[in-house]
Amino acid sequence: MSAALAVALVLAQAVYTWTDASGTVHYTDDAAAIPKGVKAEKTEGGALTTIEAPPKPKAAPREAAAAAKDEQLWRTRFRDARQKIADLEAQIDADAKIVGDNPLVVTRGRRSGRTRFRNQNAELEARLARNKQQLAREKAALDDLERRASFANVPREWRQ
């Protein structure tokens, strides 16, 4: 349609315009192409003007800065969440090794001289249980962060 207009402008021919029943405006340089019963207007090529599309707006520096800040924010969130999980897993492995190596400690009382068996690892076992619970919570938090990032259309490379 715009190609017909451009040709009409170059050749300075008459251009006919009409509007159909659905409101669509049509252009042609061939009077025979106009449907019967439609009121068409004739325009000479010199009266036509061309309108250029407005240039696409460039991303404002402020928007680019906001996008960079968002990227940094998401990358930091994912890095911190993964680091917490890695730290907890390392602590759990270390505590489990110690608990497995030294289940009981034998001591003699200084005054009584009696032999006592004491589970020195009770504190470690309690910490191990707490860390396992915390690890489960941190993994759930990472899954939730992944869902929120997906909902916010955060690119996958920002989540690495």
ABEGO torsion letter per residue (X at the ends): XAAAAAAAAAAGBBBBBBBBAAGBBBBBABAAABBBGBBBBBBBAAABBBBBBBBBBBBBAAAAAAAAAAAAAAAAAAAAAAAAAAAAAAAAAAAAAAAAABABBBBBBAAAGBBBBBBAAAAAAAAAAAAAAAAAAAAAAAAAAAAAAAAAGBBAAAAX
